[in-house]
Amino acid sequence: MTKHFKLFSLLVIALLIISCGENKKDTNFTLKGHVTGLKKGTVYLQKQQDSLMVTLDSLAINGNSEFELHSDLEEPEVLFLTLDKNDNNEGVIAFFADKGVTEISSTLKNFNYDAQIKGSEQQKRLDEYIMMMSRFNDKNLDLIKENFEAKKENDTTSFDFDKEYNSLLKRKYLYTINFAVNNKNSEVAPYLALSEIPNTTVKYLETIYDSLDENIKNSKYGKQLKETIEQRKSDEENIE
């Protein structure tokens, strides 16, 4: 009886292992990762749901710096590759995922900043936006440096930091709005409106939303943008 029970248990475990393997093969999204220098830790594929991070898949790393994570996507959305290094430190890489395969390579030392992402069409457009934003960030650092030097020299008349900063911020917002409108056929457009310029005027948010292709309006971020606009309008009416 005991032998039969043990045999039955082994068969159940084997079937579970096979089933898990088949489920992963049946998923429509695969993340292939490589982290140079990673020997031990845990990688997580996650998504943001409301204010919580939900884990879609995870894998303990033990000596092999290459890994695969899997999930099912209903539509394109931003996911997160999170690395727990087992030393109370975490690294997080955000990327725009779509059905198919996304490849991410990075390093253990600079996990967040060395990431190279190859995958969806949405990610390509997001990379284009991020590249331009890096120029705005560089300009912002130049302004901070110039302001510091002006204060050091007690020269408060030749440089108006607030004026220059507000001008740069306005240009950044306008670029984001134009980029979103010019990419009205991509889920990236409403995502940027929500993540980069949520505090801009309702008028500009409506400009982005109204420009979107119908299928993008019906996407996850399209619906969220519409809800944000409606909430902002309601809040403004209540204030009045």
N, C-alpha and C positions, 0 to 999 in steps of 0.2 A: 504493500500500500504506500509506504514511504517512498520507495523507488519510483512508483508511478507518479506520485505527487511531485517529486523532484523533476522528473522528466517533463511533466506537464508545465511546471514553472519555467523550465528552460525554454520550452517551446513558446510560451507566452512572451518571455523576454525577447526571444529572437524575432517574433512577429512584430513586437513593438519597435524594435530597432529598424526592421525592414520598413515598417509603416512610416516611421519618422523620416527615413531616407527618401521614401517615395513622396511624402508630403513636401519635402524641400525641393525635390525635382519638379513638383507640380506648381510651385510658386511662380509668379510672373515677374519677380524682381530679384536680381542677384547683385550683391555688392562684393567685389573682389578687392581685397586690401593687401597692402604690403607696407610694413613699418620698419624701416631700417634701424637695427639696434634693439628691437623688441624681443625679449626672451621670455618674460613672464608678465602676466596681467590678464585682463579680461576686456574684450571689445563688445560693445553693444550697438545694435541698430535701433534707433529710437525715433519717435515722432512726438510732436507736441499736441496734446489734446486738452483743450481749454488751458488751464494753467499748469497741467501736469505733464511730465515726460513719461511716455509709455514705451516699454521695451518690446520690440517686435521680434528680435532674435539676439542671441549672445553666444560667445564662445570663449572658453578659457584658453589662453595662449601658454604653451609650454615648450619653448625652444624653437618653434617655427614662426617666423615673422610674416608669413603669408597666411591669409585666411579668407573664408567666404561666409557671408551672412545672407539670409533669404527672408523674403516677405511677399505678401500679396498687396498690390496697389490697385485701388479703384480708379485713381486718376493721378496725374502728376502732382507732387507736393514736395515741400522741403522736409528732408529727413536729417538725422544727426548720427554721425559716427562718434561714439564716446569711448575713450580709452581710460580704463582704471588701471593705473600702474602698480597697484598694491602698496603704494607709499603715501596714501592720503592725497594724492594729486590726480586730477583728471584732466584730460584734454578733450576738446569737442570740435568737430569739423561739421559745419552745416553744408548741405548740398541739395540741389534740386533733382529729385529722382523721378524717373518715368519707367514704364515697363521695359524690361530688357536687362542689360548689364551696365553697371557703373563701376569704374575702376578708380581707386584712390590709393595713392602712394604718398608716404610722408616719412618723417624720422622721429625717433623716440625723443630726441633732444628738443626739437622744435615742432612738436606734433601739430599744433594749430597753424603755424605760419609756413611750414614747408609743404603743405598739402598740394598735390597735383591731382586734379579731378578730370576724368574723362568719362563722358556718359551721354546724358540727355541733351536735346536741343535747347531745353530750358536752361540747363547749366551753362551752355555756351553763351547765351544771352546774358545770364547773370554775371558771368566772368567779364564780359564786355563792360557791364555797368560798374563792377567792382574795380576794374582797371582805371576807369575815369574817376571814381571816388577816391582812389589812392592819390590822384593828382590834387584833388581838393584838400585831402588830408595833409599832403606835403605843403601846400600853400598855407594851411592853417598853422602848421609848425613854424613856417617862416614868419608869420605874423606874430606868433608868441615870442620868437627869438628877437624880432625887431622891437617889440614892445619892451622886452626885458632890457635890451641894450639902450633904448631911449630912457628908461627909468634910471638905469645905471649912470647915464650921462646927465641926469636931471633935465632932460629935454622933453618936456611935456606938450610942446606946441607943434613940433614938426610931424608928429605921428599920432593919429586918432585911432586907437585900437578898436574901440567899440564900433566906430563907423566902418572900418575896414572889415571887421569880423562879420557884422550884419550884412555887408555887401556880399561877402563870400558865401554866407549862409543862404542868402536870397538866390544867388547863382546856382548853388547846389540844389536847392529846391526846384528851381525852374528847369534845371537839367533833368532831374528825376521825373518831373511831370512830362517833359517832352519825350524822354526815353520811354516812359510808360505808354504814351499816346502812339508813338512810332512803333511800339511792339504790342499793339492792341490784339493781335492774334495769338498771344502767348500768355500762359498763366503767370509769367514773370511780372506782367504789368500790374495786375491788382495786388500781387504779393509785395511789390516795392511800395505801392501806395500805402499799404498797411504797415509795413515794417520800417520804412525810411522816412515817410513824411505824414505820419498819422495826425500831427498837430497843425497841418496846413489848413487853409480855409476850406469850408465845405464846398465852395465854388470850384476849387481846383480838384478836389476829390471827385466831384460830379463830372468834371471835364474828362477825367480819366475813365470813370465808369461808363459814361455815355459813349465813349469812343470804342469800347471793347466789342469784339465780335460776340455774337449771341452765345456761342458755345463757351466762351471765356466768362461771360456774365454768369453762366450756369455752373461754373467750376467752383471748387471749394473756396478759393480766395476771392472770386467774383462775388459769391454770395456773402462772404464776410465783409467785403467792401461795401456792398449795398446796405447791410445791417449797420455798419459803422456810420454811414452817411445818414441813415434814418435816425440813429440814436443821437448823433450830433445835432440834427435839426430839432429833434424833440427837446434836447437839453437847452438849446438856444431859445426855443419858444417858451420854455418854463422860466428862464431867466427874465425874459421880457414881461 
